[in-house]
């Protein structure tokens, strides 16, 4: 590995591959059991509202394979919103290319996201959820650019883009 980002990208590929094959057990198989649901939609309503990929990520805390989201290459001005409820989560001005394969931002819109500790996969990470619907968006790390030093590494399928 040449850099920390190479390691992160490789670990992400391995983790996403393992998730895709169901290697991490029931944490990702329980239909929304561990995800807050402030909108009080039933599991059936969430399944009807979301695509299969969106449901897996937002309600089952899954992840998408790196370098697969069209939002990686989205560079227009606008807002990235939660795919579950349309809450505006990140401004395009805060997006940057982290080289990890997932859309990355250095700062969310105030009060748009909530965070909690994630001890899965044998490590401690900080999980990011939509503050409105509780949908899992991704994770935040402390290796981002200035001014915050944070990298909000989001699943593209958990977001939509609203051009300015």
Secondary structure as UniProt FT lines:
FT   HELIX           4..20
FT   TURN            21..24
FT   HELIX           25..28
FT   TURN            33..34
FT   TURN            38..39
FT   HELIX           43..49
FT   HELIX           52..58
FT   TURN            59..60
FT   TURN            66..67
FT   HELIX           70..73
FT   STRAND          78..82
FT   TURN            83..85
FT   STRAND          88..91
FT   HELIX           92..94
FT   STRAND          95..96
FT   STRAND          103..105
FT   TURN            110..111
FT   STRAND          113..118
FT   HELIX           120..122
FT   STRAND          125..130
FT   TURN            131..133
FT   STRAND          136..141
FT   TURN            146..148
FT   STRAND          151..154
FT   HELIX           156..158
FT   STRAND          159..163
//
